[in-house]
Amino acid sequence: MNTESNRVAVVHPWLPVSGHRLRKTGVFFDAVRVTEAVGEELARRLEALTNGEPGPVIGESAGCRWMYFLVAPGSSAGRSWPPGTTRLGSGGRDAYVGIPALTGVTWPLSWRCAPRQDRRLVDPDLLHGTLCAQLGWEPRPLERG
């Protein structure tokens, strides 16, 4: 269930009014998916670097317990991501992410970091750099075909 701090009147066309809904990536956002163990620490680091407002991060409380960091459409492409990280969005296969409402019962999804009032998403460069540093992973140049 979402916390009181998440109950901010934010209007995004992709936010459901209640419950949760699937949204296609690459339209309003791309998503970078990591495990909960990696994602919790990553969210903490991003909060510290952004004055507590890193942008929208969704946590999943069932199944694999993934965390999804929402970035601008197309911004997850063009870089190599650490092993165990999945890029969902523009340029890949169709993918959908479950989006919880800001209030009410949204299980098994919840906002780890709520959407910002200014509508900004997670900064993809900050996300990538922070994740690579956290995991001690050196990005490789992408192969061009």
Backbone bond lengths (Angstrom), bond angles and torsions (degrees), N, CA, C in turn:
res aa  C-N    CA-C-N  psi(-1)  N-CA   C-N-CA  omega(-1)  CA-C   N-CA-C  phi
1 M - - - 1.436 - - 1.525 108.50 -
2 N 1.300 117.54 145.83 1.451 121.79 -177.74 1.517 110.77 -75.37
3 T 1.328 115.51 149.53 1.457 120.73 -177.38 1.517 111.00 -88.38
4 E 1.323 115.50 166.89 1.468 121.19 -179.00 1.525 111.82 -57.63
5 S 1.342 117.06 -36.30 1.459 119.94 -178.99 1.528 112.15 -64.63
6 N 1.318 117.68 -19.03 1.460 121.05 179.79 1.530 112.62 -86.90
7 R 1.301 118.66 -5.14 1.461 122.05 -174.35 1.531 111.27 -86.14
8 V 1.287 115.68 57.85 1.454 122.09 179.89 1.526 107.81 -104.99
9 A 1.318 116.14 138.40 1.467 119.59 -179.87 1.527 109.38 -73.28
10 V 1.302 115.99 94.11 1.455 122.49 178.51 1.521 107.00 -117.32
11 V 1.311 116.59 131.05 1.454 119.74 -179.52 1.522 108.86 -111.44
12 H 1.303 114.99 112.47 1.454 123.09 174.62 1.525 106.39 -126.91
13 P 1.305 118.90 139.35 1.471 119.19 -179.25 1.525 113.52 -64.29
14 W 1.319 118.29 -18.25 1.457 121.49 -177.78 1.523 113.32 -95.67
15 L 1.333 118.58 -4.11 1.466 121.50 179.95 1.523 110.67 -84.20
16 P 1.328 118.37 126.48 1.464 119.36 175.75 1.534 110.20 -74.32
17 V 1.309 116.18 153.72 1.461 121.51 179.03 1.524 110.28 -73.64
18 S 1.330 116.88 -35.13 1.457 120.67 179.65 1.525 109.06 -146.94
19 G 1.326 115.29 161.36 1.466 120.37 177.75 1.513 112.19 62.77
20 H 1.315 116.28 -134.45 1.459 121.25 175.93 1.519 109.00 -149.90
21 R 1.318 116.38 154.68 1.465 123.13 -178.83 1.520 109.55 -138.58
22 L 1.328 115.33 151.18 1.460 120.48 173.84 1.524 109.39 -81.03
23 R 1.321 115.66 136.39 1.464 121.51 175.77 1.523 107.85 -127.23
24 K 1.318 115.04 136.01 1.461 121.16 179.84 1.524 110.01 -72.60
25 T 1.337 115.87 131.04 1.457 119.51 177.38 1.526 110.10 -73.38
26 G 1.315 115.36 157.96 1.454 121.05 -179.47 1.516 113.31 87.52
27 V 1.315 118.49 -4.99 1.469 122.14 179.31 1.532 109.25 -99.07
28 F 1.326 116.63 -68.70 1.459 121.46 177.73 1.520 111.63 -96.28
29 F 1.304 116.72 -22.37 1.463 122.37 -176.79 1.516 109.71 -163.60
30 D 1.331 115.88 160.52 1.454 123.86 162.34 1.523 105.23 -101.93
31 A 1.308 117.64 166.79 1.457 120.87 176.34 1.525 109.21 -132.47
32 V 1.317 114.83 143.26 1.454 121.54 173.22 1.523 105.60 -113.36
33 R 1.331 116.02 120.13 1.467 121.75 -174.08 1.522 110.45 -106.42
34 V 1.342 114.76 132.46 1.462 121.54 176.24 1.531 108.21 -136.95
35 T 1.321 116.42 167.00 1.456 120.08 177.01 1.525 109.78 -68.11
36 E 1.320 115.12 159.59 1.461 119.80 179.56 1.531 111.58 -60.28
37 A 1.323 117.17 -39.67 1.467 120.67 -179.00 1.530 110.98 -60.18
38 V 1.301 116.89 -44.52 1.464 121.30 177.77 1.529 110.03 -73.57
39 G 1.321 116.58 -42.13 1.458 121.61 -174.22 1.516 114.81 -65.45
40 E 1.326 118.01 -37.41 1.469 120.26 179.46 1.523 110.69 -62.76
41 E 1.326 116.43 -46.66 1.465 119.98 178.46 1.527 110.52 -65.85
42 L 1.308 117.13 -40.61 1.461 121.51 178.83 1.527 110.44 -61.94
43 A 1.319 117.86 -44.83 1.463 121.14 178.61 1.528 110.63 -61.82
44 R 1.325 117.58 -41.52 1.474 120.86 177.69 1.530 111.02 -60.61
45 R 1.317 115.59 -44.61 1.479 119.58 179.90 1.531 110.79 -63.94
46 L 1.332 116.70 -43.72 1.467 119.88 179.98 1.525 111.19 -65.30
47 E 1.331 117.19 -38.56 1.472 120.10 176.88 1.528 110.20 -60.47
48 A 1.320 116.71 -42.02 1.464 120.69 179.74 1.528 111.63 -64.36
49 L 1.317 116.10 -34.22 1.470 120.71 -177.89 1.529 113.88 -83.38
50 T 1.341 117.00 -13.33 1.478 120.24 -173.95 1.522 113.08 -123.71
51 N 1.308 117.18 23.63 1.469 120.02 -179.31 1.523 112.23 59.70
52 G 1.318 116.71 34.24 1.456 121.44 176.47 1.509 115.81 82.66
53 E 1.322 118.35 7.28 1.464 121.42 -179.43 1.528 111.72 -131.12
54 P 1.319 116.99 72.90 1.462 118.83 -177.16 1.522 114.66 -74.95
55 G 1.313 117.86 -16.21 1.457 121.90 -172.87 1.515 108.53 111.55
56 P 1.325 117.52 178.97 1.460 121.01 -172.26 1.530 114.70 -71.39
57 V 1.348 113.63 127.42 1.456 121.41 176.86 1.527 106.76 -133.38
58 I 1.318 115.76 126.84 1.466 121.85 -177.59 1.518 109.57 -107.74
59 G 1.330 115.82 137.08 1.453 121.86 174.84 1.517 110.12 -110.94
60 E 1.317 115.57 144.57 1.462 122.58 -179.83 1.531 107.74 -112.43
61 S 1.329 117.54 125.91 1.467 121.91 -174.60 1.525 114.09 -97.91
62 A 1.292 118.90 8.20 1.465 122.12 -179.21 1.528 108.72 -137.05
63 G 1.301 115.80 167.83 1.463 120.08 176.86 1.518 111.91 63.46
64 C 1.315 116.22 -127.11 1.471 121.22 -177.19 1.515 113.71 -78.37
65 R 1.323 117.44 -9.19 1.465 122.68 178.16 1.535 111.30 58.81
66 W 1.308 116.37 51.90 1.465 122.73 178.55 1.516 110.51 -74.68
67 M 1.334 114.67 162.05 1.460 121.91 168.28 1.520 107.09 -125.59
68 Y 1.338 114.84 140.79 1.460 122.03 -176.06 1.526 109.24 -120.06
69 F 1.327 116.70 123.91 1.455 123.38 176.92 1.529 106.58 -103.13
70 L 1.331 117.11 117.93 1.461 121.22 -175.02 1.524 110.22 -90.03
71 V 1.326 115.39 124.16 1.468 123.30 -179.11 1.527 108.57 -123.62
72 A 1.319 117.10 167.68 1.466 121.51 -178.73 1.532 111.04 -59.86
73 P 1.334 116.89 147.41 1.472 119.92 178.99 1.531 111.26 -55.47
74 G 1.309 116.27 131.78 1.458 122.05 178.39 1.517 114.69 85.90
75 S 1.333 117.55 -14.98 1.469 119.71 -173.76 1.534 113.60 -79.42
76 S 1.323 117.86 -11.61 1.470 119.10 177.87 1.527 111.53 -84.77
77 A 1.321 116.71 -13.82 1.470 121.91 -179.67 1.531 109.93 -83.09
78 G 1.317 116.19 166.73 1.451 120.98 173.36 1.509 115.01 81.39
79 R 1.334 117.17 14.11 1.462 120.65 177.07 1.525 108.01 -149.26
80 S 1.314 115.84 154.18 1.458 119.09 176.21 1.520 108.00 -89.18
81 W 1.327 115.47 139.47 1.459 121.99 -179.36 1.519 108.97 -109.16
82 P 1.313 117.56 151.10 1.473 120.43 -179.58 1.532 112.20 -59.94
83 P 1.325 116.62 154.06 1.464 119.90 175.25 1.535 110.40 -55.87
84 G 1.325 115.63 141.79 1.453 120.93 -178.34 1.519 113.53 89.58
85 T 1.322 116.18 -5.11 1.462 122.32 178.19 1.518 108.09 -102.07
86 T 1.320 117.31 135.21 1.460 121.33 178.61 1.519 109.68 -118.12
87 R 1.314 115.07 128.44 1.464 121.44 175.98 1.521 107.88 -93.74
88 L 1.322 116.34 124.30 1.460 121.53 178.69 1.522 107.97 -118.03
89 G 1.326 115.85 113.80 1.459 116.41 179.45 1.494 114.19 161.34
90 S 1.295 114.33 -153.07 1.456 123.73 -173.22 1.519 112.01 -50.49
91 G 1.302 115.58 136.95 1.446 121.34 174.54 1.516 115.23 87.48
92 G 1.297 117.72 -11.36 1.459 120.67 179.79 1.512 110.16 -108.00
93 R 1.315 114.94 -164.12 1.461 119.73 175.15 1.513 109.37 -69.98
94 D 1.338 115.92 158.49 1.461 119.61 176.17 1.523 109.43 -58.38
95 A 1.320 115.87 135.22 1.460 121.24 178.45 1.519 108.50 -142.60
96 Y 1.297 115.36 152.45 1.458 121.86 -179.62 1.523 109.22 -129.10
97 V 1.329 115.15 145.91 1.463 121.31 177.88 1.523 107.36 -123.86
98 G 1.318 116.06 136.46 1.453 120.65 174.75 1.522 110.11 -74.75
99 I 1.321 116.00 128.25 1.466 122.12 -178.66 1.529 108.42 -114.53
100 P 1.335 117.74 121.28 1.468 119.86 178.49 1.528 111.42 -83.29
101 A 1.318 115.66 154.40 1.465 120.48 170.83 1.526 108.00 -68.49
102 L 1.318 116.78 165.68 1.460 120.23 179.23 1.526 112.48 -75.26
103 T 1.322 117.09 -25.24 1.460 120.88 -178.27 1.522 110.25 -135.07
104 G 1.310 115.11 166.45 1.458 120.32 176.55 1.513 112.31 86.68
105 V 1.315 114.55 -169.53 1.460 121.72 -178.45 1.529 108.63 -81.79
106 T 1.324 115.36 118.09 1.468 120.69 -178.42 1.525 112.08 -127.82
107 W 1.348 116.83 9.76 1.451 120.56 -177.85 1.518 110.61 -54.41
108 P 1.313 119.58 136.31 1.454 129.30 13.71 1.527 114.11 -96.46
109 L 1.328 117.67 15.52 1.461 121.21 -178.63 1.520 110.53 -108.02
110 S 1.321 116.44 147.96 1.457 120.95 175.02 1.524 109.28 -153.60
111 W 1.302 114.97 162.56 1.452 120.86 178.20 1.521 108.97 -86.29
112 R 1.327 117.62 113.59 1.468 121.47 171.42 1.524 108.06 -73.34
113 C 1.321 115.95 -40.65 1.464 123.83 172.62 1.526 105.43 -134.22
114 A 1.309 116.28 120.52 1.467 120.90 -175.32 1.524 111.84 -70.87
115 P 1.341 116.70 156.82 1.464 119.58 174.44 1.529 110.30 -58.58
116 R 1.299 115.71 146.27 1.463 121.61 -178.80 1.519 111.00 -81.12
117 Q 1.316 116.07 149.44 1.461 120.34 178.04 1.521 111.47 -63.15
118 D 1.335 116.85 -31.84 1.463 119.86 -179.65 1.531 112.47 -80.95
119 R 1.341 115.83 4.66 1.468 124.11 176.25 1.527 114.73 70.49
120 R 1.314 118.95 3.68 1.457 119.70 179.44 1.527 110.14 -69.42
121 L 1.306 114.49 143.06 1.451 121.80 177.67 1.527 108.68 -94.01
122 V 1.309 117.42 -178.88 1.458 121.39 177.22 1.530 108.75 -64.27
123 D 1.307 116.92 135.46 1.466 121.62 178.93 1.533 107.99 -69.64
124 P 1.343 118.01 117.80 1.469 120.03 -174.47 1.527 113.57 -66.04
125 D 1.336 117.50 -33.92 1.463 119.92 178.88 1.528 110.62 -69.26
126 L 1.333 115.91 -43.11 1.459 120.21 177.88 1.528 110.73 -64.91
127 L 1.324 117.00 -41.82 1.465 121.81 177.85 1.528 110.53 -60.17
128 H 1.312 116.77 -50.26 1.462 122.11 -177.76 1.522 110.88 -61.86
129 G 1.322 117.08 -50.16 1.463 120.77 -178.67 1.518 112.73 -63.01
130 T 1.331 116.54 -41.23 1.462 121.11 -179.58 1.520 111.00 -68.18
131 L 1.322 116.93 -42.08 1.458 121.11 178.74 1.525 111.15 -63.98
132 C 1.327 116.92 -45.72 1.469 120.17 179.50 1.526 110.90 -62.15
133 A 1.344 117.22 -42.46 1.466 120.89 179.05 1.531 110.66 -65.10
134 Q 1.321 116.36 -42.58 1.471 120.88 -179.84 1.521 111.09 -59.68
135 L 1.323 116.69 -41.39 1.464 121.34 -176.79 1.523 113.10 -89.58
136 G 1.344 117.10 -5.71 1.458 120.06 -177.73 1.513 112.26 64.82
137 W 1.328 115.22 37.43 1.465 120.97 -174.42 1.518 109.79 -112.33
138 E 1.316 116.36 132.15 1.466 122.05 179.90 1.532 109.41 -94.78
139 P 1.358 117.66 117.83 1.475 119.26 179.06 1.525 111.37 -59.69
140 R 1.310 114.87 143.00 1.452 121.87 176.45 1.534 109.27 -101.58
141 P 1.336 116.76 149.72 1.471 118.03 173.73 1.518 109.28 -61.95
142 L 1.316 116.16 141.60 1.464 120.39 178.96 1.518 109.71 -74.92
143 E 1.311 115.24 142.74 1.462 120.06 175.75 1.514 108.82 -79.75
144 R 1.286 116.81 133.94 1.471 121.53 177.47 1.516 108.23 -102.01
145 G 1.331 115.17 133.21 1.459 119.22 -176.49 1.449 115.27 -96.88
